[in-house]
Amino acid sequence: MRVATIKLREAAISVRATTESGLRRRLLNFFIAGLAALAFLYVLFLGEMVFNIVGRESLNSQARVLGNQVSQLELGYLSASQKIDLSYSHSLGFQEVAPEYATRKALGSIQIPNNEL
């Protein structure tokens, strides 16, 4: 009986040791895999931020170039608008026209009520 108790105790100890080491190994693998996934995501997000910053800088430089082009076009418009006058329009074939206005005839006997309070 004593021998059977000792063998049972030793078997229980070996099972517990095997189970604990397996659990520890699984936990260690889980934490290592999680750490690797977090490191991968960190590198991925950091790379995306760098590419976005570089892209924004290139867009800012393009916006400056377009702003300069717009100011050049505005300057050309202002200088061209100073040249336009009545004699220039006559030289292009435009003529002055007498305006005709649309009018409404009186309503006749219809009275519009006074809506004062």
C-alpha positions in Angstrom: 0.0 0.0 0.0 2.8 2.3 0.9 4.5 1.6 -2.5 1.3 2.4 -4.4 0.9 5.7 -2.5 4.4 6.7 -3.3 4.0 5.8 -7.0 0.7 7.7 -7.1 2.3 10.7 -5.5 5.2 10.6 -8.0 2.8 10.3 -10.9 0.8 13.3 -9.7 4.0 15.3 -9.3 5.2 14.5 -12.8 1.8 15.3 -14.3 1.7 18.6 -12.5 5.2 19.4 -13.6 4.4 18.6 -17.2 1.2 20.6 -17.1 2.8 23.6 -15.5 5.7 23.6 -17.9 3.3 23.2 -20.8 1.2 26.1 -19.5 4.2 28.3 -19.0 5.5 27.4 -22.4 2.2 28.3 -24.0 2.0 31.6 -22.1 5.5 32.4 -23.1 4.8 31.6 -26.8 1.6 33.7 -26.5 3.4 36.7 -25.1 6.2 36.4 -27.6 3.7 36.2 -30.5 1.9 39.2 -29.1 5.1 41.2 -28.7 6.0 40.4 -32.3 2.6 41.4 -33.5 2.8 44.7 -31.6 6.3 45.4 -33.0 5.1 44.7 -36.5 2.2 47.1 -36.1 4.5 49.7 -34.6 6.8 49.5 -37.6 3.8 49.6 -40.0 2.2 52.6 -38.4 5.5 54.4 -38.1 6.2 53.8 -41.8 2.8 55.1 -42.7 3.3 58.2 -40.7 6.7 58.9 -42.4 5.2 58.4 -45.9 2.2 60.7 -45.0 4.6 63.4 -43.8 6.7 63.2 -47.0 3.5 63.2 -49.1 2.2 66.3 -47.2 5.4 68.1 -47.8 5.3 67.5 -51.5 1.6 68.6 -51.6 2.6 71.8 -49.7 5.3 72.5 -52.3 2.8 71.9 -55.1 0.3 74.2 -53.4 3.0 77.0 -53.3 3.6 76.5 -57.0 -0.1 76.7 -57.8 -0.5 79.8 -55.6 2.3 81.5 -57.6 0.6 80.6 -60.8 -2.8 81.9 -59.6 -1.2 85.2 -58.6 0.4 85.5 -62.0 -2.9 84.9 -63.7 -4.6 87.5 -61.4 -1.9 90.0 -62.3 -2.5 89.3 -66.0 -6.3 89.7 -65.5 -5.9 93.0 -63.8 -3.6 94.4 -66.5 -5.9 93.1 -69.2 -9.0 94.6 -67.5 -7.3 98.0 -67.4 -7.1 98.0 -71.2 -10.8 97.3 -71.8 -12.8 100.5 -72.4 -15.5 101.7 -74.7 -13.3 102.5 -77.7 -11.6 99.0 -77.5 -15.1 97.3 -77.5 -16.1 99.4 -80.6 -12.9 98.3 -82.3 -13.9 94.6 -81.6 -17.3 95.2 -83.2 -19.5 95.6 -80.1 -22.3 98.2 -80.3 -24.2 100.0 -77.6 -27.9 99.0 -77.5 -30.8 100.9 -76.0 -32.2 98.9 -73.1 -35.8 97.6 -73.2 -37.4 97.0 -69.9 -40.2 94.6 -69.2 -43.1 96.3 -67.4 -46.3 95.0 -65.9 -49.7 96.6 -66.6 -51.8 97.9 -63.7 -54.0 95.4 -62.1 -57.1 97.6 -62.6 -59.9 97.2 -60.1 -58.3 94.6 -57.9 -57.6 96.1 -54.5 -54.6 94.8 -52.5 -55.6 94.6 -48.9 -53.6 96.5 -46.3 -52.0 93.9 -44.0 -51.0 96.1 -41.2 -51.4 94.8 -37.7 
